[in-house]
Amino acid sequence: MDVVAFLKSQFICHLLICYIFIVSGLIINFIQLFTLILWPINKQLFRRINCRLAYCISSQMVMLLEWWSGTNCTLYTDPESYHKYGKENAIVILNHNFEIDFLCGWNFCERFGVLGSSKVLAKKELSYMPIIGWMWYFLEIVFCKRKWEEDRKTVIQKLLNLRDYPENFWFLIHCEGTRFTEQKHQISMQVAEAKGLPKLKYHLLPRTKGFAVTVQCLRNVVSAVYDSTLNFRNNENPTLLGVLNGKKYHADLYVRQVIHILVPRIPLEEVPEDEQECSNWLHKLYQEKDAFQEEYYRTGTYPAVPIVPPRRPWTLLNWLFWALLLLYPLFKLLINMINSGSSLTLASFAFVIVMASVGVRWMIGVTEINKGSTYGNNDNKQKQK
């Protein structure tokens, strides 16, 4: 093992990275709080400022993937449409199979300059999570309780609010609603059988109502739908902990059209506006996605032109800025405490380190598949009552 790889695997390095992320994130959340005074005065300025502040947080996560881990991200797409990425509003449909698929989605956004303004449809619980959840609140992220009767009015209102958004944005959506596991897949396929829908081998049934409402509310605002499929080479099973340890992965992202032409953009006018027709359209998309996934597992590649979008330096520069700003006072404090010789002071510092390590492990645990949402499982239990 070389020296750099050894250092990347050391817990003290992980602790320092997480210290920078947590402290800078809380500082940015605090600044975001003060931007609320701009909302009644100049809503668009509020939005533009919060896009930049949000970038300061989310780009630190992307930096880990791009620069710390060195993960290779190859995009398979149509060169003729490549130049439109980042220059139009789009709905991006992503599969939900890996612990770091959200991070690869952010990486995709970063390469095309829309990371700070990217949107998601997220579960309500995440809005209470410090740093990222609070950041999303100021980005006007669409949160839902996953109970459609309660969510519908709120989701529609939040989506309609985005119609005058001043920045180009991508709306990232995992239509399956939760990460793929074998248990959830079995439950999902029982639902498919009960509804007379074709079964899927590599995906869960898509949740169509949220997607249909998104299309209805953002029509004439969003130009296209990007159907994206993420896989990792050599049967890699990437984790956030692996990224933090500096492990290099090889991601392949294919953006395709659902009709049998290898064009990545799906013009939004091709997606039906009627809710039932849109639902049928999405089910057909996932059936084709499933067949395509099987082809990838068989051949290990995508039938399109591989392009590696260049890394932009801003994620690294942003992280270095916060590292220089926050590490100096930390080391100065540590030296002063050691020089003081006070056992109580040193014990207090050790306690803070232990609590920080527990917090770091908790944050990583949020992304782990085996600790993920019980969304699909709960649906099944309710049907059995």
C-alpha positions as CSV (number, residue, x, y, z in Angstrom):
1,M,0.0,0.0,0.0
2,D,1.4,3.4,-1.0
3,V,1.6,6.3,1.5
4,V,-1.3,8.2,0.0
5,A,-3.6,5.2,0.1
6,F,-2.5,4.4,3.7
7,L,-3.3,8.0,4.8
8,K,-6.8,7.9,3.1
9,S,-7.6,4.8,5.1
10,Q,-6.8,6.3,8.5
11,F,-9.6,7.3,10.8
12,I,-7.9,10.6,11.8
13,C,-8.2,11.7,8.2
14,H,-11.8,10.7,8.1
15,L,-12.5,12.6,11.3
16,L,-10.8,15.8,9.9
17,I,-12.8,15.5,6.7
18,C,-16.1,15.1,8.6
19,Y,-15.1,17.9,11.0
20,I,-14.7,20.3,8.0
21,F,-18.0,19.1,6.5
22,I,-20.0,19.3,9.7
23,V,-18.7,22.7,10.9
24,S,-18.8,24.3,7.5
25,G,-22.2,22.9,6.9
26,L,-23.6,24.4,10.1
27,I,-22.0,27.7,9.3
28,I,-23.6,27.7,5.9
29,N,-27.0,26.7,7.4
30,F,-26.7,29.6,9.8
31,I,-26.0,32.0,6.9
32,Q,-28.9,30.5,5.0
33,L,-31.2,31.4,7.9
34,F,-30.3,35.1,7.5
35,T,-31.1,34.9,3.8
36,L,-34.8,34.5,4.7
37,I,-35.1,38.3,5.0
38,L,-34.5,38.5,1.3
39,W,-37.5,36.3,0.4
40,P,-40.2,39.0,0.7
41,I,-37.9,41.6,-0.9
42,N,-36.3,39.8,-3.8
43,K,-37.2,36.1,-4.0
44,Q,-35.0,35.5,-7.1
45,L,-31.9,36.9,-5.3
46,F,-32.7,34.6,-2.3
47,R,-32.7,31.7,-4.6
48,R,-29.5,32.5,-6.4
49,I,-27.6,33.1,-3.1
50,N,-28.9,29.8,-1.7
51,C,-27.9,27.9,-4.9
52,R,-24.3,29.1,-4.2
53,L,-24.5,28.3,-0.5
54,A,-25.9,24.8,-1.2
55,Y,-23.1,24.2,-3.6
56,C,-20.6,24.8,-0.8
57,I,-22.1,21.9,1.1
58,S,-22.9,19.3,-1.6
59,S,-19.7,19.9,-3.5
60,Q,-17.8,18.6,-0.5
61,M,-19.5,15.3,-1.0
62,V,-18.7,15.3,-4.7
63,M,-15.1,16.2,-3.9
64,L,-14.8,12.9,-1.9
65,L,-16.0,10.9,-4.9
66,E,-14.0,12.8,-7.6
67,W,-10.7,13.8,-5.9
68,W,-10.4,11.8,-2.7
69,S,-11.6,8.5,-4.0
70,G,-10.7,9.1,-7.6
71,T,-13.8,7.2,-8.8
72,N,-14.0,7.2,-12.6
73,C,-17.4,8.3,-13.9
74,T,-18.0,7.4,-17.6
75,L,-21.1,8.8,-19.3
76,Y,-22.6,6.9,-22.2
77,T,-24.7,9.1,-24.3
78,D,-25.4,10.6,-27.7
79,P,-22.7,13.3,-28.6
80,E,-25.3,15.3,-30.5
81,S,-27.3,16.0,-27.4
82,Y,-24.3,16.2,-25.0
83,H,-24.0,19.9,-25.4
84,K,-27.5,20.5,-24.1
85,Y,-26.7,19.1,-20.7
86,G,-26.7,21.8,-18.0
87,K,-28.3,24.3,-20.4
88,E,-31.9,23.3,-19.9
89,N,-34.2,22.2,-17.1
90,A,-34.7,18.5,-17.0
91,I,-36.3,15.6,-15.0
92,V,-33.6,12.9,-14.4
93,I,-34.9,9.4,-13.7
94,L,-32.3,7.3,-11.8
95,N,-32.3,3.7,-10.7
96,H,-31.9,3.1,-7.0
97,N,-29.6,0.1,-6.4
98,F,-26.5,1.4,-4.7
99,E,-25.6,3.2,-1.5
100,I,-23.8,6.0,-3.4
101,D,-26.2,6.4,-6.3
102,F,-27.3,9.8,-4.9
103,L,-23.6,10.8,-4.9
104,C,-23.1,9.7,-8.5
105,G,-26.2,11.7,-9.4
106,W,-24.7,14.8,-7.8
107,N,-21.5,14.1,-9.7
108,F,-23.4,14.1,-12.9
109,C,-25.0,17.5,-11.9
110,E,-21.6,18.9,-11.0
111,R,-20.0,18.0,-14.3
112,F,-22.6,20.1,-16.1
113,G,-22.9,23.0,-13.6
114,V,-26.3,22.4,-12.0
115,L,-25.2,20.9,-8.7
116,G,-26.2,23.9,-6.6
117,S,-29.6,24.1,-8.1
118,S,-30.5,20.4,-8.4
119,K,-33.8,19.3,-6.9
120,V,-35.1,16.0,-5.5
121,L,-38.3,14.4,-4.3
122,A,-37.2,13.4,-0.7
123,K,-38.8,11.9,2.3
124,K,-40.0,14.3,5.0
125,E,-37.7,12.9,7.6
126,L,-34.6,14.2,5.8
127,S,-35.8,17.8,6.2
128,Y,-34.9,17.5,9.9
129,M,-31.4,16.3,9.3
130,P,-28.8,19.0,10.0
131,I,-26.7,20.3,7.1
132,I,-28.0,18.5,4.1
133,G,-31.7,18.4,5.2
134,W,-31.6,22.1,6.3
135,M,-29.8,23.0,3.1
136,W,-32.5,21.4,1.0
137,Y,-35.2,23.4,2.9
138,F,-33.6,26.6,1.6
139,L,-33.4,25.1,-1.9
140,E,-37.1,24.5,-1.9
141,I,-36.7,20.8,-2.2
142,V,-40.0,18.8,-2.5
143,F,-40.5,16.8,0.7
144,C,-43.2,14.1,1.1
145,K,-44.5,11.8,3.8
146,R,-45.0,9.0,1.3
147,K,-48.7,9.0,2.0
148,W,-50.2,10.3,-1.2
149,E,-53.5,11.4,0.2
150,E,-51.6,13.7,2.5
151,D,-48.8,14.6,0.1
152,R,-50.6,15.5,-3.1
153,K,-51.5,19.1,-2.3
154,T,-48.1,19.9,-0.7
155,V,-46.1,18.3,-3.5
156,I,-48.2,20.1,-6.2
157,Q,-47.7,23.5,-4.5
158,K,-43.9,22.9,-4.1
159,L,-43.5,21.9,-7.7
160,L,-45.6,24.9,-9.0
161,N,-43.3,27.2,-7.0
162,L,-40.4,26.0,-9.2
163,R,-42.0,27.3,-12.4
164,D,-40.2,30.6,-12.0
165,Y,-36.9,29.3,-10.7
166,P,-34.1,31.6,-12.0
167,E,-31.4,28.9,-12.4
168,N,-31.3,25.9,-14.7
169,F,-32.1,22.9,-12.6
170,W,-32.3,19.1,-12.8
171,F,-35.1,17.4,-10.8
172,L,-33.6,14.0,-9.8
173,I,-36.2,11.4,-9.1
174,H,-36.0,7.8,-8.0
175,C,-39.4,6.5,-9.2
176,E,-39.0,3.2,-7.3
177,G,-39.3,5.2,-4.1
178,T,-36.7,3.2,-2.1
179,R,-33.5,1.3,-2.7
180,F,-33.6,-2.1,-4.3
181,T,-33.2,-5.1,-1.9
182,E,-34.2,-8.7,-2.5
183,Q,-36.9,-8.5,0.2
184,K,-38.5,-5.3,-1.3
185,H,-38.2,-6.8,-4.8
186,Q,-40.2,-9.9,-3.8
187,I,-42.9,-7.6,-2.2
188,S,-43.0,-5.4,-5.3
189,M,-43.4,-8.3,-7.6
190,Q,-46.3,-9.6,-5.5
191,V,-47.9,-6.2,-6.2
192,A,-47.1,-6.5,-9.9
193,E,-48.8,-9.9,-10.0
194,A,-51.8,-8.6,-8.2
195,K,-52.2,-5.7,-10.6
196,G,-51.5,-7.7,-13.7
197,L,-48.3,-5.8,-14.5
198,P,-45.2,-7.5,-16.1
199,K,-42.7,-8.4,-13.5
200,L,-39.2,-6.8,-13.3
201,K,-36.0,-8.6,-12.5
202,Y,-33.7,-5.7,-11.6
203,H,-36.0,-2.9,-10.5
204,L,-38.9,-2.3,-8.1
205,L,-42.3,-1.2,-9.6
206,P,-42.1,2.6,-10.1
207,R,-44.3,4.8,-8.0
208,T,-46.2,6.6,-10.8
209,K,-48.2,9.3,-9.0
210,G,-45.3,11.4,-8.0
211,F,-43.8,11.3,-11.4
212,A,-47.1,12.1,-13.2
213,V,-47.6,15.1,-10.9
214,T,-44.0,16.3,-11.5
215,V,-44.6,16.1,-15.3
216,Q,-47.9,18.0,-15.0
217,C,-46.6,20.7,-12.8
218,L,-43.3,21.3,-14.6
219,R,-44.6,21.0,-18.2
220,N,-43.4,24.0,-20.3
221,V,-40.7,24.6,-17.7
222,V,-38.7,21.4,-18.0
223,S,-37.5,20.7,-21.6
224,A,-36.6,17.0,-21.4
225,V,-36.5,13.8,-19.4
226,Y,-33.2,12.0,-19.0
227,D,-33.6,8.3,-18.3
228,S,-30.4,7.4,-16.5
229,T,-29.1,4.0,-15.6
230,L,-26.2,3.6,-13.2
231,N,-24.0,0.6,-12.8
232,F,-20.5,-0.2,-11.5
233,R,-18.0,-2.4,-13.3
234,N,-16.6,-5.7,-12.1
235,N,-19.6,-6.3,-9.8
236,E,-18.4,-3.5,-7.5
237,N,-20.5,-2.8,-4.4
238,P,-19.7,0.8,-3.6
239,T,-20.4,2.4,-0.2
240,L,-19.9,5.8,1.3
241,L,-17.5,4.3,3.8
242,G,-15.5,2.9,0.9
243,V,-15.3,6.3,-0.7
244,L,-14.2,7.8,2.6
245,N,-11.5,5.2,2.7
246,G,-10.3,6.4,-0.7
247,K,-11.4,3.3,-2.6
248,K,-11.7,3.9,-6.3
249,Y,-14.8,2.7,-8.1
250,H,-15.7,2.7,-11.8
251,A,-19.2,4.0,-12.5
252,D,-21.0,3.8,-15.8
253,L,-23.9,6.0,-16.4
254,Y,-26.1,5.6,-19.5
255,V,-28.6,8.2,-20.4
256,R,-31.0,6.8,-23.0
257,Q,-34.4,7.3,-24.7
258,V,-37.1,4.8,-24.1
259,I,-38.0,4.4,-27.8
260,H,-35.4,2.3,-29.6
261,I,-33.2,5.1,-30.8
262,L,-30.0,5.9,-28.9
263,V,-30.8,9.5,-28.1
264,P,-30.5,10.6,-24.5
265,R,-33.1,13.4,-24.4
266,I,-36.8,12.6,-24.2
267,P,-38.7,15.8,-25.1
268,L,-41.2,16.4,-22.3
269,E,-44.0,16.7,-24.8
270,E,-43.6,13.0,-25.6
271,V,-44.5,12.1,-22.0
272,P,-48.4,11.9,-21.7
273,E,-50.0,14.5,-19.5
274,D,-53.0,12.3,-18.4
275,E,-52.2,10.6,-15.1
276,Q,-53.2,7.1,-16.2
277,E,-51.4,7.4,-19.6
278,C,-48.3,8.8,-17.8
279,S,-48.4,5.8,-15.4
280,N,-48.6,3.4,-18.3
281,W,-45.7,5.2,-20.0
282,L,-43.6,5.0,-16.9
283,H,-44.3,1.2,-16.5
284,K,-43.2,0.7,-20.1
285,L,-40.1,2.7,-19.4
286,Y,-39.1,0.4,-16.5
287,Q,-39.8,-2.7,-18.5
288,E,-37.4,-1.5,-21.1
289,K,-35.0,-0.4,-18.4
290,D,-35.1,-3.9,-17.0
291,A,-34.3,-5.5,-20.3
292,F,-31.5,-3.0,-20.8
293,Q,-30.1,-3.8,-17.3
294,E,-29.9,-7.5,-18.2
295,E,-28.0,-6.6,-21.3
296,Y,-25.5,-4.6,-19.3
297,Y,-25.0,-7.5,-16.9
298,R,-24.4,-9.8,-19.8
299,T,-22.0,-7.6,-21.8
300,G,-20.6,-5.2,-19.2
301,T,-21.0,-2.2,-21.4
302,Y,-23.5,0.2,-22.9
303,P,-24.3,0.5,-26.7
304,A,-23.4,4.2,-26.9
305,V,-20.5,6.5,-27.1
306,P,-18.4,6.7,-23.9
307,I,-17.6,10.2,-22.8
308,V,-15.8,11.3,-19.6
309,P,-17.0,14.8,-18.8
310,P,-14.0,16.8,-17.4
311,R,-13.7,17.3,-13.7
312,R,-14.2,20.9,-12.7
313,P,-11.8,22.3,-10.1
314,W,-14.4,24.1,-8.0
315,T,-15.3,21.1,-5.7
316,L,-11.6,20.8,-4.7
317,L,-11.1,24.5,-4.3
318,N,-14.2,24.9,-2.2
319,W,-13.0,22.1,0.1
320,L,-9.5,23.6,0.4
321,F,-11.0,26.9,1.4
322,W,-13.0,25.4,4.2
323,A,-10.1,23.2,5.3
324,L,-7.7,26.2,5.6
325,L,-10.4,28.2,7.4
326,L,-11.3,25.6,9.9
327,L,-8.3,23.4,10.6
328,Y,-6.0,26.2,11.8
329,P,-8.1,27.1,14.8
330,L,-8.7,23.4,15.6
331,F,-4.9,22.7,15.7
332,K,-4.3,25.8,17.7
333,L,-6.9,24.8,20.2
334,L,-5.5,21.3,20.4
335,I,-1.9,22.6,21.1
336,N,-3.2,25.0,23.7
337,M,-5.0,22.2,25.5
338,I,-2.0,19.9,25.4
339,N,0.2,22.8,26.8
340,S,-2.3,23.4,29.6
341,G,-1.8,19.9,30.9
342,S,-5.3,19.9,32.4
343,S,-6.6,16.3,32.6
344,L,-10.2,17.6,32.6
345,T,-9.6,19.6,29.4
346,L,-8.0,16.7,27.6
347,A,-10.8,14.4,28.8
348,S,-13.4,16.8,27.5
349,F,-11.6,17.0,24.1
350,A,-11.4,13.2,23.9
351,F,-15.2,13.0,24.7
352,V,-15.9,15.4,21.8
353,I,-13.7,13.3,19.5
354,V,-15.7,10.2,20.5
355,M,-19.0,11.9,20.0
356,A,-17.9,13.2,16.6
357,S,-16.9,9.7,15.5
358,V,-20.3,8.4,16.6
359,G,-21.9,11.2,14.6
360,V,-19.9,10.5,11.6
361,R,-20.8,6.8,11.7
362,W,-24.5,7.7,12.1
363,M,-24.3,9.9,9.0
364,I,-22.7,7.2,7.0
365,G,-25.3,4.7,8.3
366,V,-28.1,6.8,6.7
367,T,-26.8,5.8,3.3
368,E,-26.4,2.0,4.0
369,I,-28.9,-0.2,2.2
370,N,-29.4,-2.6,5.2
371,K,-30.5,0.5,7.3
372,G,-32.5,2.1,4.6
373,S,-36.2,2.9,4.3
374,T,-38.9,0.3,5.1
375,Y,-41.1,2.0,2.6
376,G,-42.0,-1.0,0.5
377,N,-42.2,-3.3,3.5
378,N,-44.7,-1.1,5.3
379,D,-46.9,-1.0,2.2
380,N,-47.1,-4.8,2.2
381,K,-47.9,-5.0,5.9
382,Q,-50.8,-2.6,5.5
383,K,-52.2,-4.7,2.7
384,Q,-52.0,-7.8,4.8
385,K,-54.1,-6.2,7.7
